[in-house]
Amino acid sequence: MVRRALGSLHHITPQLLHDSFMQLKRNAAAGVDGVRWREYEEGLDERIGKLWDAVHSGRYRALPSRRVYIPKADGKQRPLGIAALEDKIVQQAVVTVLTPIYEANFLGFSYGFRPGRNQHQALDAVVVGMQTKRVNWVLDADIKAFFDTVDHAWMMRFLEHRIGDTRVLRLIRKWLTAGVVENGNRTDVRVGTPQGAVISPLLANIYLHYVFDLWHIAGEAAMQEGT
């Protein structure tokens, strides 16, 4: 049984929200709120104070993401969800709080969307593994439409293993269920986490940690035991 970590809302301070705002891309497209970075910077301290109060009082409401499409190399289109600016700020703050908690548990062969790790290091690890171990085959696989099909119920169950503050869990649930706006029409969502959302890469890693990484380790252990 894994002991729950803090992950408490009291770590979301005005200073952290300010720092999170400064981490956002200054030229990023606006969400459904129509607010861009430079505009929000005007009167920043007052805006951050009101945002902090809304988050801690429970009055904060996540806005739906604005859905856009970008071309993929295969000619298809990838859907992206552009969050409202204040949603980006709070998501970045939560990522800052939760990342060290989960980095302590993520496994060594996990490289995607992690601080200090990249695809080149993953390739180096594959090469080293092939050179030092008897490797007969290499599997190249992709999870089809992963971000669009994440199960919300399982996502929340996985998060509850490590996050003890229900207020943080409620924030994440708000982002998962905020819906999307496309061509002026709002649509509710029951699965998935928007590609392009600040929180989505961390949520993806948490989800895959439980459904793939730990399963892989358990499978290796079973093979070594001959079961």
PAZAPA-4460 file (N, C-alpha, C; in steps of 0.05 Angstrom, whole numbers, plus 32768, in hexadecimal, padded with zeros to 4 digits):
% residues 227
    n_x    n_y    n_z   ca_x   ca_y   ca_z    c_x    c_y    c_z   seq   type   mol
   8011   7FE8   8000   8000   8000   8000   8012   8019   8000     1      M     A
   800F   802A   7FEB   801F   8042   7FE9   8013   8058   7FFB     2      V     A
   8024   8064   800C   801A   8079   801D   8015   8092   800C     3      R     A
   7FFF   809F   8012   7FF8   80B7   8004   800C   80CE   800A     4      R     A
   8013   80DD   7FF6   8024   80F4   7FFA   8012   810C   8000     5      A     A
   801F   8122   8006   8010   813B   800D   7FFF   8145   7FF6     6      L     A
   800C   8151   7FE2   7FFD   815B   7FCB   7FE7   816E   7FD4     7      G     A
   7FEC   817E   7FE8   7FD6   818D   7FF5   7FD2   81A8   7FE6     8      S     A
   7FB9   81B1   7FE7   7FB2   81CB   7FDB   7FC1   81E2   7FE8     9      L     A
   7FC9   81DF   8001   7FD6   81F6   800E   7FF2   81FC   8001    10      H     A
   7FFC   81E9   7FF1   8014   81EF   7FE2   800F   8202   7FCB    11      H     A
   7FF6   8205   7FC3   7FEF   8218   7FAD   7FED   8234   7FB9    12      I     A
   8003   8242   7FB9   8005   825D   7FC5   8003   8272   7FAF    13      T     A
   7FFE   828C   7FB7   7FFE   82A1   7FA3   8019   82A2   7F94    14      P     A
   802F   829D   7FA3   8049   829E   7F96   804C   8288   7F81    15      Q     A
   8042   8270   7F88   8044   825A   7F74   8033   8260   7F5C    16      L     A
   801B   826B   7F60   800A   8272   7F49   8018   8287   7F38    17      L     A
   8025   829B   7F45   8035   82AF   7F36   804B   82A2   7F26    18      H     A
   805A   8290   7F33   8070   8283   7F25   8065   8271   7F0E    19      D     A
   804E   8265   7F13   8042   8254   7EFE   803A   8264   7EE6    20      S     A
   802F   827C   7EEA   8029   828E   7ED4   8042   8295   7EC4    21      F     A
   8058   829B   7ED2   8070   82A2   7EC4   807C   828B   7EB4    22      M     A
   8075   8272   7EBB   807F   825B   7EAC   806F   8256   7E92    23      Q     A
   8058   8262   7E8F   8048   825E   7E77   8054   826B   7E5F    24      L     A
   804E   8260   7E47   8058   826C   7E2F   804A   8286   7E29    25      K     A
   805A   829B   7E25   804F   82B6   7E22   803F   82B9   7E08    26      R     A
   8046   82A9   7DF3   8039   82AD   7DD9   8024   8297   7DD4    27      N     A
   801C   8288   7DE8   8009   8273   7DE4   7FED   827D   7DDC    28      A     A
   7FDF   826D   7DCD   7FC4   8275   7DC5   7FB1   8276   7DDD    29      A     A
   7F9C   8286   7DDB   7F89   828A   7DF0   7F75   8273   7DF0    30      A     A
   7F6A   826D   7E08   7F54   825A   7E0A   7F39   8267   7E06    31      G     A
   7F24   825B   7E11   7F09   8265   7E0D   7F06   8280   7E1B    32      V     A
   7F17   8287   7E2E   7F16   82A0   7E3C   7F20   82B7   7E2B    33      D     A
   7F2F   82B1   7E16   7F3A   82C6   7E05   7F50   82D6   7E11    34      G     A
   7F5B   82CD   7E28   7F6F   82DC   7E36   7F8B   82D1   7E30    35      V     A
   7F9D   82E3   7E28   7FB8   82DB   7E22   7FCB   82E4   7E39    36      R     A
   7FE4   82DA   7E38   7FF7   82DE   7E4D   7FFB   82FC   7E53    37      W     A
   8001   830C   7E3E   8007   8328   7E42   7FF0   8337   7E4F    38      R     A
   7FD8   8330   7E47   7FC0   833D   7E52   7FBD   8337   7E70    39      E     A
   7FC1   831D   7E77   7FBE   8315   7E93   7FD4   8321   7EA5    40      Y     A
   7FEB   8327   7E99   8002   8332   7EA8   7FFB   834D   7EB3    41      E     A
   7FE9   835C   7EA7   7FE1   8376   7EB1   7FD0   8372   7ECA    42      E     A
   7FD9   837E   7EE0   7FCB   837A   7EF9   7FCF   835E   7F04    43      G     A
   7FE6   8352   7EFF   7FEB   8336   7F05   7FE6   832F   7F23    44      L     A
   7FF1   833F   7F35   7FEF   8338   7F51   7FD2   8337   7F5A    45      D     A
   7FC2   8349   7F51   7FA5   8348   7F58   7F97   8330   7F4C    46      E     A
   7F9E   832A   7F33   7F92   8313   7F26   7F99   82F9   7F34    47      R     A
   7FB3   82F7   7F3B   7FBD   82DF   7F49   7FAF   82DC   7F64    48      I     A
   7FAC   82F2   7F72   7F9F   82F1   7F8D   7F83   82E7   7F8B    49      G     A
   7F74   82F1   7F77   7F58   82E8   7F73   7F57   82CA   7F6B    50      K     A
   7F6A   82C2   7F5A   7F6B   82A6   7F52   7F71   8294   7F69    51      L     A
   7F84   829C   7F7A   7F8B   828C   7F92   7F73   8289   7FA4    52      W     A
   7F65   829F   7FA8   7F4D   829E   7FB9   7F38   828C   7FAD    53      D     A
   7F34   828D   7F93   7F20   827C   7F86   7F27   825E   7F8A    54      A     A
   7F40   8258   7F86   7F49   823C   7F89   7F45   8232   7FA5    55      V     A
   7F4D   8242   7FB9   7F4B   8239   7FD5   7F2F   823A   7FE1    56      H     A
   7F1E   824A   7FD5   7F03   824C   7FDF   7EF0   8239   7FD2    57      S     A
   7EFA   822C   7FBD   7EE9   8219   7FAE   7ED9   8226   7F98    58      G     A
   7EDC   8240   7F94   7ECD   824E   7F7F   7ED9   824C   7F63    59      R     A
   7EF1   8241   7F62   7EFF   823E   7F48   7EEF   822A   7F36    60      Y     A
   7EEB   8232   7F1D   7EDD   8221   7F0A   7EEF   821F   7EF1    61      R     A
   7EF4   8206   7EE9   7F03   8202   7ED0   7EF2   8208   7EB8    62      A     A
   7EFD   8215   7EA4   7EF0   821B   7E8B   7EF5   8204   7E77    63      L     A
   7EE4   8200   7E64   7EE9   81EC   7E50   7F01   81F4   7E3F    64      P     A
   7F0F   81E0   7E34   7F25   81E5   7E22   7F1B   81ED   7E06    65      S     A
   7F2A   81FD   7DF9   7F24   8204   7DDD   7F32   81F0   7DCB    66      R     A
   7F23   81E1   7DBC   7F2F   81CC   7DAB   7F38   81D7   7D90    67      R     A
   7F51   81D1   7D8A   7F5C   81D7   7D70   7F69   81BE   7D65    68      V     A
   7F70   81BE   7D4C   7F7D   81A7   7D40   7F97   81AF   7D32    69      Y     A
   7FAB   819E   7D35   7FC5   81A3   7D28   7FCB   818B   7D17    70      I     A
   7FD8   818F   7D00   7FDE   8178   7CEE   7FF3   8166   7CF9    71      P     A
   7FF0   814C   7CF4   8003   8137   7CFC   8014   812F   7CE3    72      K     A
   802A   8122   7CE8   803B   811A   7CD2   802E   8107   7CBF    73      A     A
   801A   80F7   7CC8   800D   80E4   7CB7   7FF5   80F0   7CA8    74      D     A
   7FF2   810B   7CAA   7FDD   8118   7C9B   7FC3   811B   7CAB    75      G     A
   7FC1   810D   7CC2   7FAA   8110   7CD3   7FAD   8129   7CE5    76      K     A
   7F99   812E   7CF5   7F99   8145   7D06   7F98   813D   7D24    77      Q     A
   7FA8   814B   7D34   7FA9   8146   7D50   7F98   815B   7D5F    78      R     A
   7F85   8153   7D70   7F76   8167   7D7F   7F86   8171   7D97    79      P     A
   7F85   818B   7D9B   7F92   8197   7DB2   7F7D   81A7   7DC2    80      L     A
   7F80   81A7   7DDC   7F6E   81B6   7DED   7F7C   81CE   7DF9    81      G     A
   7F75   81E6   7DF2   7F82   81FE   7DFD   7F72   8207   7E15    82      I     A
   7F7E   8206   7E2C   7F70   820E   7E45   7F6F   822C   7E48    83      A     A
   7F5C   8235   7E58   7F5B   8252   7E60   7F74   8258   7E70    84      A     A
   7F7C   8271   7E70   7F96   8279   7E7C   7F96   8272   7E9A    85      L     A
   7F82   8278   7EA9   7F82   8273   7EC6   7F82   8255   7ECB    86      E     A
   7F76   8245   7EBA   7F78   8228   7EBC   7F95   821F   7EB8    87      D     A
   7FA2   822B   7EA5   7FBF   8224   7EA1   7FCF   822A   7EB9    88      K     A
   7FCA   8241   7EC6   7FD9   8249   7EDD   7FD6   8235   7EF4    89      I     A
   7FBD   822E   7EFA   7FB8   821C   7F10   7FC2   8200   7F0A    90      V     A
   7FBF   81F8   7EF1   7FCA   81DE   7EE9   7FE8   81DD   7EED    91      Q     A
   7FF6   81F2   7EE4   8013   81F3   7EE7   801B   81F2   7F05    92      Q     A
   800C   81FF   7F16   8011   81FE   7F33   800E   81E2   7F3E    93      A     A
   7FF9   81D4   7F35   7FF4   81B9   7F3F   800A   81A6   7F34    94      V     A
   8012   81AA   7F1B   8028   819A   7F11   8041   819E   7F21    95      V     A
   8047   81B7   7F29   805F   81BD   7F39   805E   81AE   7F54    96      T     A
   8046   81AD   7F60   8043   81A0   7F7A   8045   8182   7F77    97      V     A
   8038   8177   7F63   8036   815A   7F61   804E   814C   7F54    98      L     A
   805D   815A   7F43   8073   814E   7F35   8087   8140   7F47    99      T     A
   8092   814D   7F5C   80A5   8140   7F6D   8099   8127   7F7B   100      P     A
   807F   8128   7F81   8073   8111   7F8E   8073   80F9   7F7C   101      I     A
   806C   80FD   7F62   806B   80E6   7F50   8086   80DF   7F45   102      Y     A
   8099   80F2   7F42   80B3   80EC   7F39   80C1   80D8   7F4B   103      E     A
   80BA   80D8   7F64   80C5   80C5   7F77   80BC   80A8   7F72   104      A     A
   80A7   80A5   7F63   809B   808B   7F5D   809D   8081   7F40   105      N     A
   80A0   8094   7F2E   80A1   808C   7F12   80BA   807B   7F0E   106      F     A
   80B8   8068   7EFB   80CD   8054   7EF7   80E3   805F   7EE4   107      L     A
   80FA   8052   7EE5   8111   805B   7ED6   810E   805A   7EB8   108      G     A
   80FE   8047   7EAE   80FB   8045   7E91   80E6   8057   7E86   109      F     A
   80DA   8069   7E96   80C6   807C   7E8D   80D4   8097   7E87   110      S     A
   80D1   80A0   7E6E   80E0   80B8   7E66   80CE   80CF   7E5D   111      Y     A
   80B6   80C9   7E55   80A5   80DE   7E49   809B   80F3   7E5D   112      G     A
   809C   810C   7E55   8090   8122   7E65   809B   8123   7E81   113      F     A
   80B5   811D   7E85   80C0   811D   7EA0   80D7   8131   7EA1   114      R     A
   80DA   8140   7EB7   80F0   8153   7EB9   810B   8146   7EB8   115      P     A
   811C   8152   7EA7   8137   8148   7EA5   813A   812F   7E94   116      G     A
   8124   8127   7E86   8124   810F   7E75   8119   8116   7E5A   117      R     A
   8123   8108   7E45   811A   810E   7E2A   811C   80F5   7E19   118      N     A
   8112   80F7   7E00   8112   80E1   7DEE   812D   80D7   7DE6   119      Q     A
   8141   80E9   7DE6   815C   80E0   7DE0   8168   80CE   7DF5   120      H     A
   8162   80D4   7E0E   816A   80C3   7E24   815C   80A8   7E23   121      Q     A
   8143   80A8   7E1A   8135   808F   7E17   8142   807D   7E02   122      A     A
   8149   808A   7DEB   8157   807B   7DD6   8172   8070   7DE0   123      L     A
   8180   8080   7DEF   819A   8077   7DFA   8196   805F   7E0C   124      D     A
   8181   8060   7E1C   817B   8049   7E2E   8175   8030   7E1E   125      A     A
   8167   8033   7E08   8161   801C   7DF6   817B   8010   7DEB   126      V     A
   818C   8022   7DE1   81A6   8019   7DD6   81B6   800A   7DEA   127      V     A
   81B9   8016   7E02   81C8   8009   7E18   81BC   7FEE   7E1F   128      V     A
   81A2   7FED   7E20   8195   7FD3   7E26   819A   7FBE   7E11   129      G     A
   819A   7FC6   7DF8   81A0   7FB3   7DE3   81BD   7FA9   7DE3   130      M     A
   81CF   7FBB   7DEC   81EB   7FB4   7DEC   81F3   7FA3   7E04   131      Q     A
   81E4   7FA6   7E1A   81EC   7F98   7E33   81DB   7F80   7E39   132      T     A
   81C4   7F7D   7E2C   81B2   7F67   7E31   81AD   7F58   7E17   133      K     A
   81A4   7F3F   7E1A   819D   7F30   7E02   8181   7F38   7DF9   134      R     A
   8181   7F47   7DE3   8167   7F52   7DD9   8162   7F45   7DBE   135      V     A
   814B   7F38   7DBB   8144   7F2B   7DA2   8130   7F3B   7D92   136      N     A
   8122   7F4E   7D9E   810F   7F5E   7D8F   810A   7F79   7D9E   137      W     A
   8101   7F8C   7D8F   80FA   7FA6   7D9A   80DD   7FAC   7D91   138      V     A
   80CC   7FB4   7DA3   80B0   7FBA   7D9E   80AC   7FD8   7D9C   139      L     A
   80A2   7FE1   7D86   809B   7FFD   7D82   807C   7FFF   7D83   140      D     A
   8072   800B   7D97   8055   800C   7D9B   804B   8028   7DA2   141      A     A
   8032   802D   7D9C   8026   8047   7DA2   800A   8042   7DAD   142      D     A
   8002   8052   7DC1   7FE7   8050   7DCC   7FD5   8062   7DBC   143      I     A
   7FC3   8057   7DAD   7FB2   8067   7D9C   7FA0   807A   7DAC   144      K     A
   7FA1   8094   7DA5   7F90   80A8   7DB1   7F90   80A7   7DCF   145      A     A
   7FA8   80A4   7DDB   7FAA   80A0   7DF8   7F9E   80B7   7E07   146      F     A
   7FA6   80D0   7E01   7F9C   80E7   7E11   7F7E   80E9   7E0F   147      F     A
   7F73   80E2   7DF8   7F56   80E5   7DF3   7F45   80CF   7E00   148      D     A
   7F52   80BA   7E0A   7F43   80A3   7E15   7F49   809C   7E32   149      T     A
   7F58   80AD   7E40   7F5E   80A8   7E5C   7F43   80A6   7E6C   150      V     A
   7F40   8091   7E7B   7F28   808C   7E8A   7F29   809E   7EA3   151      D     A
   7F15   80AF   7EA6   7F15   80C2   7EBD   7F13   80B4   7ED8   152      H     A
   7F02   809F   7EDA   7EFF   8091   7EF3   7F19   8084   7EFC   153      A     A
   7F26   8077   7EEA   7F40   806A   7EF1   7F55   807F   7EF7   154      W     A
   7F55   8095   7EE8   7F68   80AB   7EED   7F66   80B5   7F09   155      M     A
   7F4D   80BA   7F12   7F49   80C4   7F2D   7F51   80AF   7F42   156      M     A
   7F4C   8096   7F3D   7F53   8080   7F4F   7F72   807F   7F52   157      R     A
   7F80   8082   7F3C   7F9D   8082   7F3D   7FA7   809A   7F4D   158      F     A
   7F9C   80B1   7F49   7FA4   80C9   7F57   7FA0   80C7   7F75   159      L     A
   7F8A   80BA   7F7C   7F84   80B7   7F99   7F99   80A7   7FA8   160      E     A
   7FA9   8097   7F9A   7FBE   8088   7FA7   7FD3   809A   7FB4   161      H     A
   7FD8   80B1   7FA8   7FEE   80C2   7FB1   7FE5   80DE   7FBB   162      R     A
   7FCE   80E7   7FB3   7FC5   8102   7FBA   7FB0   8100   7FD0   163      I     A
   7FB7   810A   7FE7   7FA5   8108   7FFE   7F91   811F   8001   164      G     A
   7F96   8135   7FF3   7F84   814D   7FF6   7F6E   814B   7FE1   165      D     A
   7F56   8148   7FEA   7F3F   8145   7FD7   7F3B   815E   7FC7   166      T     A
   7F44   8175   7FD1   7F41   818E   7FC2   7F52   818E   7FA9   167      R     A
   7F69   8182   7FAA   7F7A   8180   7F92   7F6D   816C   7F7F   168      V     A
   7F63   8156   7F89   7F55   8143   7F78   7F3D   8150   7F6A   169      L     A
   7F2F   8161   7F78   7F18   816F   7F6B   7F21   8182   7F55   170      R     A
   7F37   818F   7F59   7F42   81A0   7F44   7F47   8190   7F2B   171      L     A
   7F54   8179   7F2E   7F5B   8169   7F17   7F42   815E   7F0A   172      I     A
   7F2E   8156   7F19   7F15   814D   7F0E   7F08   8163   7EFE   173      R     A
   7F09   817C   7F08   7EFD   8193   7EF9   7F0A   8196   7EDE   174      K     A
   7F25   8193   7EDC   7F32   8195   7EC2   7F2B   817E   7EB0   175      W     A
   7F29   8166   7EBB   7F22   814F   7EAA   7F06   8152   7E9E   176      L     A
   7EF4   815E   7EAD   7ED8   815E   7EA4   7ECE   8179   7E9A   177      T     A
   7EE1   818C   7E96   7ED9   81A7   7E8E   7ECD   81A8   7E72   178      A     A
   7ED2   8194   7E62   7EC7   8194   7E47   7ED8   81A3   7E33   179      G     A
   7ECF   81A4   7E1A   7EDE   81B2   7E05   7ECA   81C4   7DF6   180      V     A
   7ED5   81D9   7DEA   7EC5   81EA   7DD8   7ED2   81E9   7DBC   181      V     A
   7EC2   81E2   7DA9   7ECB   81E0   7D8D   7EB7   81EE   7D7B   182      E     A
   7EC0   8201   7D6C   7EAF   8211   7D5A   7E97   821D   7D69   183      N     A
   7E9D   8226   7D82   7E89   8233   7D92   7E76   8221   7DA1   184      G     A
   7E78   8207   7D9D   7E67   81F3   7DAB   7E76   81E5   7DC1   185      N     A
   7E69   81E4   7DD9   7E75   81D7   7DF0   7E6C   81BA   7DF0   186      R     A
   7E80   81A8   7DF6   7E7A   818B   7DF7   7E85   8181   7E12   187      T     A
   7E75   8172   7E20   7E7F   8164   7E38   7E91   814D   7E30   188      D     A
   7EA4   8147   7E42   7EB6   8130   7E3D   7EB4   811D   7E54   189      V     A
   7EB4   8103   7E4E   7EB3   80EF   7E63   7ECD   80DF   7E65   190      R     A
   7EDE   80E2   7E50   7EF8   80D4   7E50   7F0D   80E8   7E45   191      V     A
   7F26   80E2   7E4B   7F3C   80F1   7E40   7F45   8109   7E50   192      G     A
   7F5D   8112   7E4A   7F69   812A   7E55   7F75   8139   7E3E   193      T     A
   7F6E   8153   7E3B   7F75   8161   7E22   7F93   8162   7E1C   194      P     A
   7F9B   815B   7E04   7FB6   815F   7DFB   7FBA   817E   7DFA   195      Q     A
   7FD0   8187   7E05   7FD5   81A3   7E06   7FD0   81B0   7E21   196      G     A
   7FC1   81A2   7E32   7FBD   81AC   7E4D   7FD6   81A9   7E5E   197      A     A
   7FDC   81BC   7E6F   7FF4   81BC   7E7F   7FF5   81A3   7E91   198      V     A
   7FDE   819A   7E9B   7FDD   8184   7EAE   7FDF   8169   7EA0   199      I     A
   7FD8   8168   7E86   7FD5   814E   7E79   7FEE   813C   7E78   200      S     A
   8006   8147   7E72   801D   8135   7E72   8021   8127   7E8D   201      P     A
   801E   8135   7EA3   8022   8128   7EBD   800C   8113   7EC2   202      L     A
   7FF3   811A   7EBB   7FDD   8107   7EBE   7FE2   80EE   7EAD   203      L     A
   7FEC   80F2   7E95   7FF2   80DB   7E84   8007   80C9   7E90   204      A     A
   801C   80D5   7E9B   8031   80C4   7EA8   8026   80B5   7EC0   205      N     A
   8015   80C2   7ED0   800A   80B5   7EE7   7FF9   809E   7EDF   206      I     A
   7FE8   80A2   7ECB   7FD6   808D   7EC1   7FE7   8075   7EB6   207      Y     A
   7FFB   807B   7EA6   800B   8065   7E9A   801C   8058   7EAF   208      L     A
   8024   8066   7EC4   8033   805A   7EDA   8024   8042   7EE6   209      H     A
   800A   8046   7EE9   7FFA   8031   7EF5   7FF1   801B   7EE2   210      Y     A
   7FEA   8023   7EC9   7FDE   800F   7EB7   7FF3   8001   7EA6   211      V     A
   800B   800D   7EA3   8020   8000   7E93   8039   7FFA   7EA2   212      F     A
   8045   800F   7EAE   8060   800B   7EBA   805F   7FF7   7ED0   213      D     A
   804D   7FF9   7EE3   804C   7FE6   7EF9   8044   7FCB   7EEF   214      L     A
   8032   7FCA   7EDB   802B   7FB0   7ECF   8043   7FA3   7EC2   215      W     A
   8054   7FB3   7EB5   806C   7FA8   7EA8   807F   7F9C   7EBD   216      H     A
   8083   7FAB   7ED3   8094   7FA2   7EE9   808A   7F88   7EF5   217      I     A
   8070   7F87   7EF9   8063   7F6E   7F04   8067   7F57   7EF1   218      A     A
   8065   7F5C   7ED7   8069   7F47   7EC4   8085   7F3C   7EC3   219      G     A
   8098   7F4F   7EC5   80B4   7F46   7EC6   80BA   7F36   7EDF   220      E     A
   80AF   7F3E   7EF6   80B3   7F2F   7F0F   80A7   7F13   7F0C   221      A     A
   8090   7F11   7F00   8083   7EF7   7EFD   8094   7EE5   7EEB   222      A     A
   809F   7EF0   7ED5   80B0   7EE0   7EC3   80C9   7ED6   7ED1   223      M     A
   80D5   7EE7   7EE2   80ED   7EDF   7EF1   80E7   7EC9   7F05   224      Q     A
   80CF   7EC9   7F10   80C7   7EB4   7F23   80BD   7E9B   7F15   225      E     A
   80BA   7E9D   7EFA   80B1   7E86   7EEB   8094   7E80   7EEE   226      G     A
   8083   7E95   7EF4   8066   7E91   7EF8   8057   7E9C   7EDF   227      T     A
***
